[in-house]
């Protein structure tokens, strides 16, 4: 049985503005240099438009700002959809 050595992480953001803000963080570009790891991203707008990601090993929910309960409830479908990734 072979052991998986390369992983793809899906970064799930509440909106496209937070994707842009994340890319502007000083160390974010360094993540692209990580061995055996690739990252892709999506956001709630893409989810609502049916632009779903379906090839990844794990999910990270990324909130760069404080989120209240109302905001989380609005994003519940997005979070629920991407929270059901199989564990590798």
Secondary structure, 3 states (H helix, E strand, C coil): CCCCCCEEEEEEECCHHHHHHHHHCCCHHHHHHCCCEEEEEEEHHHHHCCCCCCCCCEEEEECCCCCCHHHHHHCHHHHHHHHCCCCC
